[in-house]
C-alpha cells in the first residue's frame, strides 16, 4: 500500500471498502505531512486536527458497517478560506478582516462536501479579497510553490494548489472569478476545473464567480464534482442539476478543436508555454482530433474593461471600511483599486461593464464552431514568490489573465491540465475550454490529455 499522501481519492475509497486502510490512519498521516511541509510553503490558514480526527472516526464506523455516505466518505479535503465553513472565520485573505467571526453555516460547496462524508482537514490561504493572481496576503503572508520555494503559486486559490502538490489531501476546493483556479493549477502542475457558472452552487453568487476542484488527477476532480454539483436553493444563479456521473466519461468522437496560441493582448506568451501548447495540439491531432487555428477574439479595450470592472468592484468594498481597517489591506491592492476607480463616474463604470458583456459575446461566438478550445492557461511561467503580481505594477496588475478571464464572463467550463515541466523544474499547463454546460466533455478531453502528455515529474517529497 502506498503512503496515504500518494493515493488518489478513488484509491483511498477503494482501500476503505476493502478495510486495507482506515480514514483515521489516513488523517493522522496527512496531518503529519502538513506539519512537515507547512513551515516551507504556508498553504494552510487553519488546520482542524481535532475535527478531522472526529470526522475520520465517524467515517471509519460507517465503513465498518458498510454504510458509507458516498464514494468520498472518509476522503480528506481542504477548502479555500473564502468558502464559508461552519465554525471558521472567513477573512477573505486580508488583515482588515483579521477579527472576522466564525461562520454560522457552511456555504454550498462545504455543505456538499460534509454531506458526502469527506474529512475536512482545514482551510487554505488566499491573497487579499482574492483579487491577486499571487500567493501574497496581508493576513497569511507568502504561500510558496512546492516545486521551487522561490516561485509563486499564482492565485487566488494559492494555498489549495500548494497543498495539492505537497500531498496534504487528494481533494481541494477553490474559487475562480478571473482565473483563480486555473492559474495556480498551471503554476503548480495540478489539475483544476472551472465549471460552468451555476454548475456548482456558491454563496454569494456573482458574475463569473465559481467554485471548483483542484486535484492531482482528472478522475479525482470528476469524482468530487458528483458531490459539488448537487443543488442548493441559496444560489439563485445555479443550474438545474445534472443526473450524470462525471467519472463515467463520454463516447469519444472525432473532436473539432480550435487552437488559440496567442490572445494578442496582455502579457506576451513565454516560449516554453507556447511550446507546451503546440505539443499538446500536435498530440491531440495525432490522436484523431481535428485541430484548427483560432484568432484572438479579445481586444485591449475588452481586457481593460474587465480590469476597470474589477477595480470598481473592489474599490466599493474598500470604501466601506473604516480607516483603521483600510490601512491593514495590502498596499498593492489599495493602489490597484483606487488609482483610477475612486474617480470613476457612473458612465465609466457602465462602459467597463459593457466591455465585459462584449467580451462574453465575443468568446461565445469565437468558440461556437468548435467542440473545444485549446490554449495556454497562463502566458508566463511562475514568477518570484514575494511579488503580488508579475511586473509588480498595481496600475497594470492583471495582464496575465487574458487566457482565463474570458470564460468566467462567458460562463463556459474551462480546465487547466499540466502538460510538462521546464528544464529548471517549473510546471507548464494548458487550458481546455468547452461550450457552456459541457463540464463533462471538458473532463473527458482532459482525461485524454492526461493519457497523451509526456511522462510527469515525480511529486516533490
N, C-alpha and C positions, 0 to 999 in steps of 0.2 A: 504494500500500500504506500502510495506517495505521501509526502508530508502534506498536511491539510492546506497549506498556502499554495500548493501546486495543483490542487484539484479544481475542476470546473464545478459549477453548481449542479450540473447533471450527474457528474461522477460522485459528488458528495451525497446527493439524494439517493442514488443507487446503493451506495455503501451503507447509508442509514437503513434502507429497506432490507439489506442482507445482514444487518447487525454486525457488519465488519468495522463500523466506526460509529461513534455516538456524537450527537450535537454538542454535548458538554466537552468531550475531548477536543473537538474542533475549535470551540470558542476559547478554551484555555490556550491552545496552541497559537491561535491568531492574536489573542491579547498579548502573548509573549512576543509575537512578531511585531506588533505595533510598538511595544515598549522598546524593542531593539532598534527599530527604524526611525521613530519619531524625533529623536534628537538631531537627526540629519536632514529630514525632509519636511517636518512640520505640516503634516497633511490633516491633522485632526483638531477640530475646535473642542469637542467633548468626546471622551471615551466613557461609555456607560458600562463599566465592567460588571457591577452587581446586577443591573437589569439584564444584561446579555446572558449571564450565567443562569439567572432565574428563568428567562425565556428558553434557554437551551435545555434546562431540566424539564420544563413543561413539554417541549418538543420531544425529548427523549421518551417521556412517558407515553406520548401519543404514538410514536413509532413502535414501542413495545406492545401496545395494544392494537397495532395495525390500523390506526385511525388518524393518519396524518391529515392536516388541513388542506394540503396541496402538495404538488411535487417539489415545492420550495420549502416545505416545513423543515425548520432547523437550519436552513442555509443562511449564513451571516451576510449582512448587508450594511453599507454605510449610506447616509443620507446627507445631502448638501445642507449647509447651515440655514439657508433661507427657506427651506421646506419645513413648515411647522411640524414639530413632533410634541406630543403631549408631555408637559413637564419640563421642556427645554426652552431656554430663551432663543430668539431668532434675531440677532442684532444686525443682520444683513451686511456683515463684514466690516462695519465701521465702528470706531471707538466712540462716535457720537451716540451710539446705542449700547454702550457697554453695560448700562443698567437695565437693559430690556428685561421684562418679567418673563417667567415661564409661560409657554403657550398652553391654553386650556384644552385644546383639541388637536388631533392630527389633521394636517392638510390631506387632500385626497391621495397623493402618491404614498404617503406614510401610512394612511389608513389601509390601503390595499395591501401594502407590504405586511402590515401587522396581521391582517385577516388571513394572509397566506401562511402565517406561522413562521415567517422569517425571524431571525435573531438580529436585533438592531444593535450593532456594535457602537454606534455613536454618530456624530455629526462632523462633516468635513469642512475645511476652510474655503473662503472665497474673498475676493477683493471688495473694497467699499462699494456698496449698493449693487454689486455685480456689474459695474459699468467699466471694468477694465478687462482686457484680454491678457491677464497677468496673474501671477501668484503673490502680488504685493498687497497687503492690507494694513490699515492703521490699527486694527484690532488684533489681527492674527500674526502679523509680521510677514516673513517671507516663506512661502511654500516652494520647495526646490524640486527639480526634476530628478527622479531617482537614477536615470541613466547617466546624467552628469550633473553633479550638485551645483555647478556654476551656471547652469542653464535654467531658463524659465519654463514653467509648466504651461504657460498661457492660461487663459481663464474664460469665464469666471468660475467654472467648475474645476478649479485648480486642485483643491485637496482631493476630490474624488478621483481625478486622473492619476495623481501621485500615489494615492492609496491602492489603486488597481495595479499599478506597476510593481509596487512593493509587496503585493500579495496580502494585503490586510483582509480581504474578503473576495469572494468571486463576483459579488454584485455591488454596484454603486449607482445611486440615483442623483442626477444633476439637473440643471435647468439651462435654457438656451433662449436668448432673445435676439442675438445677432451672430451667434457662433459659439456660445459658451459651453456647449457640449462637444462640438466637433473640433474646435481649435485646440483645446487641451488634449483631446484624443489624438490628434495629429502630432502634437509636440511631444506626447508621452508614449506614442506607439501602441495605443489600445484601440478598441472599437467603441463607437458611440452612435446611437440613433437619435436624431431629432425627429420625433414623429410629426405627422400632420397636425396642424393646430386643432385642438379639441380631442385628439385620439386618446391622450392621457389627461384626464381631468385634473385641474390645478386651481388653487385659490391663492391670491386673487387672479382671475383670468385677465389677460391684457393682450393687445395687438402683438402677435408674433411670439409670445412667451409660451414655452412648453417645458415639460419635464420629460426626461428620458433616461434610458440605461447607459451605463459606461461599464464595459466588461473587457476581459481579455479575449473573448471569443464571440462570434456572431450568435452561436447557439444559446449561450447564456443570456444574451440580450433578448433573443426571441422568447426564451422561457419566462423571463420576468415581465415581458410585455403582456403575456397572458393574464398576469395579475394587475399590472398598472392600467391597462386599458378598460377595466371594468368601470361602469358608470358611477357618477356622483352628482347629485342634483345641485350641489353648491357651485358647480361650474356652468354658468349659463351659455358658454361657448362650446360645450362638449358635443362631440359627435355621437350619433346613435351607436350603441355597442355592436361590435362585430362578433358573430358566433363562429369564430375560427380559432384554430390552434396555430399561433405564429411559428411554432417549431416545425410544423408539418411540411413547409415548403410548397412550391407550386410546380406544375409541369413546365419544364424548360422548353423554350421555343426559340426560334431564330430572332434574337432581340435586335432592335434598331437603337443604337446608342449614339448620341451626339457627344463629340469630344470638344470640350471648351478648354483650350490650353491656356488662354490668357484673357482675363477680364478687361484689360486695357485701361483700367483706372485703379487708383490706389497704388500699393507698392508693386514694384517690378517682381516678376516671378524668378526666384532663385534657380540657377542652372540645375542643381540636384533635384529640386522639386519638379521642374519641368521634365527632367529625365525619368523620374519615377512615374509621372502621369502618362508619359508617352509609352513607357514599358508596359504599364497596365493596359493601355489601349491596344497595344500590339498583341498582348496575351489574350485579351478578350476576342480580338478579331480571329486569332488562330483557333480559338475555341468555338468559332462558328457565329459569333455576333457580327452584325453589320455596323461598322464604325464610320461616322461622317463628321467632318469638322464643323464646329458651330462658332459663329462670330459672336462677339460680346453684345449683350443687349443692355448693358449698363452704361450710362453716361456719367460724366463728372458731376453734373447737376443732380442726378439721382442720388449718388453716394453722398454728396454734400447735404442734400435734403434729409437723408436718413440721419446724418450726423447732427444737423440742426434740430431735428425732431427729438433725438435722444438728449441733446443738450437742454432743450426747453423742458423736457420731462424731468430731468434730474435737477435743473435749477428750481423748478417748482417745489420739489422735495426739500432742497437745501434752504430755500427761502422761508420755509415753515419752521425751521429750527431756531431756538434761541441762540444768541451769540456764543454762549459758553459751550454749547454742543457743536455749533458750526465750526468752531476753532479746533475741534478734535477730528474733523474729517480730513482725510489725506489731502494735503495741499494740491497735489496734481489734479484730483477730482474737482476741487473747488475752482481752480482756474479754468479747467476744461469746461465746466458747465456755467461759468459766469462771464467769460471774456467777451462773449457777444450775446449770449442768451438773456442777460439781465437788461439788454436794450431792445430785445425783440418786440415788435408791435404784433398785434393780433393778425394783421395781414401777413407778416413774415412767418408766423407760426403756421398759418394755413397754407402758405406757399410751400413750406417744408413738408407738411402733411400731404399735399398734392403730389409732391415728388415721390413720397413713399408709395402712394397709390399708383403713380406712373410706373414705378419700379415693379410693383406687383403685377400690373398688366403686362409689362414687357417680359418678365420672367415666365409667366404662363404661356404667352404667345411664342416665345423662343423655344420652349421645351415641348410644346404640344405635338410637334411632328415625330417625336421620339418616345420610345418606351422609357428610356432613362438618359440621364446626362452624367458624363464622367468629367471630372475636373480636379485640379489640386484642391486640397482643403484650405491650407494656408499658403500664401505665396512665399513665405520665408521659413527658415529653419529656426529652432529655438534660440532665443536671444538671451542676454545676460539676466541672471535670476533677480538682481536687485532693481531692475528697471520696471516702471509701471506700464510702459508701452514701448514698442520698437521705435527708436528715434527720440524717445523721452521728451516729446513736444506736446504739451497739453492743448495747444491750438491746432494740432493735427494728430489727434490721438487714435483714430480708427481707420487708417488707410489700409490695414491688413485684413479687414473683414469683408472685402468686396466679393470673394467667392462664396461666403456663407450667408450674409445678411439678407440677400435677395430672397432666399427660400423661407426665411422667417416671415417676410412680408407677404409672400405668395402662398403661404400655408402648406407648402409641399414637404413631403418627407425627404430627409437627406441624412446620409450616414458618412462617417469617416472610418476608413479601413487602413491600417498600416500596410504599406507596400514593402518598404525596405528600410535600411539604415545607411547613413553615410559612412565613409571610411573612419571618421572620428566618432562614430557611435551615436549619431543623432537620428531619431526616427523621422520618416517621411511618409505622410499619409495622403491618401487620395479620397475624393468625395464622390459619392454616388447619390443622384437625385432622381426621385420618381415623380410621377403625376400625383396630384393631390388625392389623398386617401389610399394610395397604393403602398402602405407601410410594409405589408407582407412581401410585395415584389422587391422593394429595396433590400429587405433582409435576405431574400433568396439570391439576388445578384451579389450581395456581399459574401454569402457563402461560397459562391463560385469564385469570387476574387480571392478568398482565403485559400481555395484549392490551387489557384493559378500562380499566386505570388511566390517569390523566391523563399528559400528556407529562412526562417526567422531567427534572430539572435536570441540566445537564452535570456530569460528574465534576470535582472540583477539580483544578486544574493546578499 
